[in-house]
């Protein structure tokens, strides 16, 4: 069961004892212990409280599989962050963007993507529309610049 493993990993990552986490989510230490051993599972509301406490989504808290190829052993990503897995660079520099990433970011055939690079940080890919939206927001119409 993934929930129990994810809960235990997140508690340890945040250096919390069972007692501390139990107090924060409003259950006894014994109940938390049962969650971590898989003897019981919290209700949806309690899952939401736990997910919010750790800054993760309920879906990742319940379903994230650390052993999957996508995780690369990095653990559950924070809410809104994703690990899509490895891609292989072809002879001409082409990569295939994983289907899950294309779905989440609404990337479709024919879309224009801008590739940005920082020698210290790495590469980033942004949709052309996303860049144009950012530029529009950054432009201050009250500043007198056109």
Contact map, one row per residue, 1 for C-alpha under 8 A:
11111000000000000000000000000000000001000000000000000000000000000000000000000000000000000000000000000000000000000000000000000000000000000000000000
11111100000000000000000000000000000000000000000000000000000011111000000000000000000000000000000000000000000000000000000000000000000000000000000000
11111110000000000000000000000000000101000000000000000000000011110000000000000000000000000000000000000000000000000000000000000000000000000000000000
11111111000000000000000000000000001111000000000000000000000000000000000000000000000000000000000000000000000000000000000000000000000000000000000000
11111111100000000000000000000000000100000000000000000000000000000000000000000000000000000000000000000000000000000000000000000000000000000000000000
01111111110000000000000000000000000000000000000000000000000011010000000000010000000000000000000000000000000000000000000000000000000000000000000000
00111111111000000000000000000000001100000000000000000000000010000000000000000000000000000000000000000000000000000000000000000000000000000000000000
00011111111100000000000000000000000100000000000000000000000000000000000000000000000000000000000000000000000000000000000000000000000000000000000000
00001111111110000000000000000000000000000000000000000000000000000000000000000000000000000000000000000000000000000000000000000000000000000000000000
00000111111111000000000000000000000000000000000000000100000000000000000000000000000000000000000000000000000000000000000000000000000000000000000000
00000011111111111100100000000000000000000000000000000000000000000000000000000000000000000000000000000000000000000000000000000000000000000000000000
00000001111111111000000000000000000000000000000000000000000000000000000000000000000000000000000000000000000000000000000000000000000000000000000000
00000000111111110000000000000000000000000000000000000000000000000000000000000000000000000000000000000000000000000000000000000000000000000000000000
00000000011111110000000000000000000000000000000000000000000000000000000000000000000000000000000000000000000000000000000000000000000000000000000000
00000000001111111000000000000000000000000000000000000000000000000000000000000000000000000000000000000000000000000000000000000000000000000000000000
00000000001111111111100000000000000000000000000000000000000000000000000000000000000000000000000000000000000000000000000000000000000000000000000000
00000000001100111111100000000000000000000000000000000000000000000000000000000000000000000000000000000000000000000000000000000000000000000000000000
00000000001000011111110000001001100000000000000000000000000000000000000000000000000000000000000000000000000000000000000000000000000000000000000000
00000000000000011111111000011000000000000000000000000000000000000000000000000000000000000000000000000000000000000000000000000000000000000000000000
00000000000000011111111100000000000000000000000000000000000000000000000000000000000000000000000000000000000000000000000000000000000000000000000000
00000000001000011111111110000001000000000000000000000000000000000000000000000000000000000000000000000000000000000000000000000000000000000000000000
00000000000000000111111111111011000000000000000000000000000000000000000000000000000000000000000000000000000000000000000000000000000000000000000000
00000000000000000011111111111000000000000000000000000000000000000000000000000000000000000000000000000000000000000000000000000000000000000000000000
00000000000000000001111111000000000000000000000000000000000000000000000000000000000000000000000000000000000000000000000000000000000000000000000000
00000000000000000000111111100000000000000000010011000000000000000000000000000000000000000000000000000000000000000000000000000000000000000000000000
00000000000000000000011111110000000000000000000000000000000000000000000000000000000000000000000000000000000000000000000000000000000000000000000000
00000000000000000000011011111011000000000000000000000000000000000000000000000000000000000000000000000000000000000000000000000000000000000000000000
00000000000000000010011001111111000000000000000000000000000000000000000000000000000000000000000000000000000000000000000000000000000000000000000000
00000000000000000110011000111111100000000000000000000000000000000000000000000000000000000000000000000000000000000000000000000000000000000000000000
00000000000000000000000000011111110000000000000000000000000000000000000000000000000000000000000000000000000000000000000000000000000000000000000000
00000000000000000000010000111111111000010000000000000000000000000000000000000000000000000000000000000000000000000000000000000000000000000000000000
00000000000000000100110000111111111100000000000000000000000000000000000000000000000000000000000000000000000000000000000000000000000000000000000000
00000000000000000100000000001111111110000000000000000000000000000000000000000000000000000000000000000000000000000000000000000000000000000000000000
00000000000000000000000000000111111111111000000000000000000000000000000000000000000000000000000000000000000000000000000000000000000000000000000000
00010010000000000000000000000011111111111100000000000000000000000000000000000000000000000000000000000000000000000000000000000000000000000000000000
00111011000000000000000000000001111111100000000000000000000000000000000000000000000000000000000000000000000000000000000000000000000000000000000000
00010000000000000000000000000000111111110000000000000000000000000000000000000000000000000000000000000000000000000000000000000000000000000000000000
10110000000000000000000000000000011111111000000000000000000000000000000000000000000000000000000000000000000000000000000000000000000000000000000000
00000000000000000000000000000000011111111000000000000000000000000000000000000000000000000000000000000000000000000000000000000000000000000000000000
00000000000000000000000000000010011011111100000000000000000000000000000000000000000000000000000000000000000000000000000000000000000000000000000000
00000000000000000000000000000000011001111110000000000000000000000000000000000000000000000000000000000000000000000000000000000000000000000000000000
00000000000000000000000000000000001000011111111000000000000000000000000000000000000000000000000000000000000000000000000000000000000000000000000000
00000000000000000000000000000000000000001111111000000000000000000000000000000000000000000000000000000000000000000000000000000000000000000000000000
00000000000000000000000000000000000000000111111100000000000000000000000000000000000000000000000000000000000000000000000000000000000000000000000000
00000000000000000000000000000000000000000111111110000000000000000000000000000000000000000000000000000000000000000000000000000000000000000000000000
00000000000000000000000010000000000000000111111111000000000000000000000000000000000000000000000000000000000000000000000000000000000000000000000000
00000000000000000000000000000000000000000111111111100000010010000000000000000000000000000000000000000000000000000000000000000000000000000000000000
00000000000000000000000000000000000000000001111111110000110000000000000000000000000000000000000000000000000000000000000000000000000000000000000000
00000000000000000000000010000000000000000000111111111000000000000000000000000000000000000000000000000000000000000000000000000000000000000000000000
00000000000000000000000010000000000000000000011111111100000000000000000000000000000000000000000000000000000000000000000000000000000000000000000000
00000000000000000000000000000000000000000000001111111111110010000000000000000000000000000000000000000000000000000000000000000000000000000000000000
00000000000000000000000000000000000000000000000111111111100000000000000000000000000000000000000000000000000000000000000000000000000000000000000000
00000000000000000000000000000000000000000000000011111111000000000000000000000000000000000000000000000000000000000000000000000000000000000000000000
00000000010000000000000000000000000000000000000001111111000000000000000000000100000000000000000000000000000000000000000000000000000000000000000000
00000000000000000000000000000000000000000000000000111111100000000000000000000110000000000000000000000000000000000000000000000000000000000000000000
00000000000000000000000000000000000000000000000000111111110110000000000000011110000000000000000000000000000000000000000000000000000000000000000000
00000000000000000000000000000000000000000000000100110011111110000000000000000111000000000000000000000000000000000000000000000000000000000000000000
00000000000000000000000000000000000000000000001100100001111111000000000000000000000000000000000000000000000000000000000000000000000000000000000000
00000000000000000000000000000000000000000000000000000000111111110000000000000000000000000000000000000000000000000000000000000000000000000000000000
00000000000000000000000000000000000000000000000000000001111111110000000000010000000000000000000000000000000000000000000000000000000000000000000000
01100110000000000000000000000000000000000000001000100001111111110000000000010000000000000000000000000000000000000000000000000000000000000000000000
01100100000000000000000000000000000000000000000000000000011111110000000000000000000000000000000000000000000000000000000000000000000000000000000000
01100000000000000000000000000000000000000000000000000000001111111000000000000000000000000000000000000000000000000000000000000000000000000000000000
01100100000000000000000000000000000000000000000000000000001111111100000000010000000000000000000000000000000000000000000000000000000000000000000000
01000000000000000000000000000000000000000000000000000000000000111111001000000000000000000000000000000000000000000000000000000000000000000000000000
00000000000000000000000000000000000000000000000000000000000000011111001111110000000000000000000000000000000000000000000000000000000000000000000000
00000000000000000000000000000000000000000000000000000000000000001111101110000000000000000000000000000000000000000000000000000000000000000000000000
00000000000000000000000000000000000000000000000000000000000000001111111100000000000000000000000000000000000000000000000000000000000000000000000000
00000000000000000000000000000000000000000000000000000000000000000011111100000000000010000000000000000000000000000000000000000000000000000000000000
00000000000000000000000000000000000000000000000000000000000000000001111100000000001111000000000000000000000000000000000000000000000000000000000000
00000000000000000000000000000000000000000000000000000000000000001111111111110000001110000000000000000000000000000000000000000000000000000000000000
00000000000000000000000000000000000000000000000000000000000000000111111111000000000010000000000000000000000000000000000000000000000000000000000000
00000000000000000000000000000000000000000000000000000000000000000110001111100000000000000000000000000000000000000000000000000000000000000000000000
00000000000000000000000000000000000000000000000000000000000000000100001111111000000000000000000000000000000000000000000000000000000000000000000000
00000000000000000000000000000000000000000000000000000000000000000100001011111000000000000000000000000000000000000000000000000000000000000000000000
00000100000000000000000000000000000000000000000000000001000110010100001001111100000000000000000000000000000000000000000000000000000000000000000000
00000000000000000000000000000000000000000000000000000001000000000000000001111110111000000000000000000000000000000000000000000000000000000000000000
00000000000000000000000000000000000000000000000000000111100000000000000000011111110000000000000000000000000000000000000000000000000000000000000000
00000000000000000000000000000000000000000000000000000011100000000000000000001111100000000000000000000000000000000000000000000000000000000000000000
00000000000000000000000000000000000000000000000000000000100000000000000000000111110000000000000000000000000000000000000000000000000000000000000000
00000000000000000000000000000000000000000000000000000000000000000000000000001111111000000000000000000000000000000000000000000000000000000000000000
00000000000000000000000000000000000000000000000000000000000000000000000000001101111100000000000000000000000000000000000000000000000000000000000000
00000000000000000000000000000000000000000000000000000000000000000000011000001000111110000000000000000000000000000000000000000000000000000000000000
00000000000000000000000000000000000000000000000000000000000000000000011000000000011111000000000001011000000000000000000000000000000000000000000000
00000000000000000000000000000000000000000000000000000000000000000000111100000000001111100000000001000000000000000000000000000000000000000000000000
00000000000000000000000000000000000000000000000000000000000000000000010000000000000111110000000000000000000000000000000000000000000000000000000000
00000000000000000000000000000000000000000000000000000000000000000000000000000000000011111000001111000000000000000000000000000000000000000000000000
00000000000000000000000000000000000000000000000000000000000000000000000000000000000001111100001100000000000000000000000000000000000000000000000000
00000000000000000000000000000000000000000000000000000000000000000000000000000000000000111111111000000000000000000000000000000000000000000000000000
00000000000000000000000000000000000000000000000000000000000000000000000000000000000000011111111000000000000000000000000000000000000000000000000000
00000000000000000000000000000000000000000000000000000000000000000000000000000000000000001111110000000000000000000000000000000000000000000000000000
00000000000000000000000000000000000000000000000000000000000000000000000000000000000000001111110000000000000000000000000000000000000000000000000000
00000000000000000000000000000000000000000000000000000000000000000000000000000000000000001111111000000000000000000000000000000000000000000000000000
00000000000000000000000000000000000000000000000000000000000000000000000000000000000000001111111100000000000000000000000000000000000000000000000000
00000000000000000000000000000000000000000000000000000000000000000000000000000000000000111100111110000000000000000000000000000000000000000000000000
00000000000000000000000000000000000000000000000000000000000000000000000000000000000000110000011111000000000000000000000000000000000000000000000000
00000000000000000000000000000000000000000000000000000000000000000000000000000000000000100000001111101100000000000000000000000000000000000000000000
00000000000000000000000000000000000000000000000000000000000000000000000000000000000110100000000111111100000000000000000000000000000000000000000000
00000000000000000000000000000000000000000000000000000000000000000000000000000000000000000000000011111110000000000000000000000000000000000000000000
00000000000000000000000000000000000000000000000000000000000000000000000000000000000100000000000001111111000000000000000000000000000000000000000000
00000000000000000000000000000000000000000000000000000000000000000000000000000000000100000000000011111111101000000000000000000000000000000000000000
00000000000000000000000000000000000000000000000000000000000000000000000000000000000000000000000011111111111100000000000000000000000000000000000000
00000000000000000000000000000000000000000000000000000000000000000000000000000000000000000000000000111111111000000000000000000000000000000000000000
00000000000000000000000000000000000000000000000000000000000000000000000000000000000000000000000000011111110000000000000000000000000000000000000000
00000000000000000000000000000000000000000000000000000000000000000000000000000000000000000000000000001111111000000000000000000000000000000000000000
00000000000000000000000000000000000000000000000000000000000000000000000000000000000000000000000000000111111100000000000000000000000000000000000000
00000000000000000000000000000000000000000000000000000000000000000000000000000000000000000000000000001110111110100000000000000010000000000000000000
00000000000000000000000000000000000000000000000000000000000000000000000000000000000000000000000000000100011111100000000000000000000000000000000000
00000000000000000000000000000000000000000000000000000000000000000000000000000000000000000000000000000000001111100000000000000000000000000000000000
00000000000000000000000000000000000000000000000000000000000000000000000000000000000000000000000000000000000111110000000000000000000000000000000000
00000000000000000000000000000000000000000000000000000000000000000000000000000000000000000000000000000000001111111000000000000011000000000000000000
00000000000000000000000000000000000000000000000000000000000000000000000000000000000000000000000000000000000001111100000000000011000000000000000000
00000000000000000000000000000000000000000000000000000000000000000000000000000000000000000000000000000000000000111110000000001111000000000000000000
00000000000000000000000000000000000000000000000000000000000000000000000000000000000000000000000000000000000000011111000000001111000000000000000000
00000000000000000000000000000000000000000000000000000000000000000000000000000000000000000000000000000000000000001111100000111100000000000000000000
00000000000000000000000000000000000000000000000000000000000000000000000000000000000000000000000000000000000000000111110000111100000000000000000000
00000000000000000000000000000000000000000000000000000000000000000000000000000000000000000000000000000000000000000011111011110000000000000000000000
00000000000000000000000000000000000000000000000000000000000000000000000000000000000000000000000000000000000000000001111111100000000000000000000000
00000000000000000000000000000000000000000000000000000000000000000000000000000000000000000000000000000000000000000000111111000000000000000000000000
00000000000000000000000000000000000000000000000000000000000000000000000000000000000000000000000000000000000000000000011111000000000000000000000000
00000000000000000000000000000000000000000000000000000000000000000000000000000000000000000000000000000000000000000000111111100000000000000000000000
00000000000000000000000000000000000000000000000000000000000000000000000000000000000000000000000000000000000000000000111111110000000000000000000000
00000000000000000000000000000000000000000000000000000000000000000000000000000000000000000000000000000000000000000011110011111000000000000000000000
00000000000000000000000000000000000000000000000000000000000000000000000000000000000000000000000000000000000000000011100001111100000000000000000000
00000000000000000000000000000000000000000000000000000000000000000000000000000000000000000000000000000000000000001111000000111110000000000000000000
00000000000000000000000000000000000000000000000000000000000000000000000000000000000000000000000000000000000000001111000000011111011000000000000000
00000000000000000000000000000000000000000000000000000000000000000000000000000000000000000000000000000000001000111100000000001111111000000000000000
00000000000000000000000000000000000000000000000000000000000000000000000000000000000000000000000000000000000000111100000000000111111100000000000000
00000000000000000000000000000000000000000000000000000000000000000000000000000000000000000000000000000000000000000000000000000011111110000000000000
00000000000000000000000000000000000000000000000000000000000000000000000000000000000000000000000000000000000000000000000000000111111111000000000000
00000000000000000000000000000000000000000000000000000000000000000000000000000000000000000000000000000000000000000000000000000111111111100000000000
00000000000000000000000000000000000000000000000000000000000000000000000000000000000000000000000000000000000000000000000000000001111111110000000000
00000000000000000000000000000000000000000000000000000000000000000000000000000000000000000000000000000000000000000000000000000000111111111000000000
00000000000000000000000000000000000000000000000000000000000000000000000000000000000000000000000000000000000000000000000000000000011111111100000000
00000000000000000000000000000000000000000000000000000000000000000000000000000000000000000000000000000000000000000000000000000000001111111110000000
00000000000000000000000000000000000000000000000000000000000000000000000000000000000000000000000000000000000000000000000000000000000111111110000000
00000000000000000000000000000000000000000000000000000000000000000000000000000000000000000000000000000000000000000000000000000000000011111111000000
00000000000000000000000000000000000000000000000000000000000000000000000000000000000000000000000000000000000000000000000000000000000001111111000000
00000000000000000000000000000000000000000000000000000000000000000000000000000000000000000000000000000000000000000000000000000000000000111111100000
00000000000000000000000000000000000000000000000000000000000000000000000000000000000000000000000000000000000000000000000000000000000000001111111110
00000000000000000000000000000000000000000000000000000000000000000000000000000000000000000000000000000000000000000000000000000000000000000011111111
00000000000000000000000000000000000000000000000000000000000000000000000000000000000000000000000000000000000000000000000000000000000000000001111110
00000000000000000000000000000000000000000000000000000000000000000000000000000000000000000000000000000000000000000000000000000000000000000001111110
00000000000000000000000000000000000000000000000000000000000000000000000000000000000000000000000000000000000000000000000000000000000000000001111111
00000000000000000000000000000000000000000000000000000000000000000000000000000000000000000000000000000000000000000000000000000000000000000001111111
00000000000000000000000000000000000000000000000000000000000000000000000000000000000000000000000000000000000000000000000000000000000000000000100111
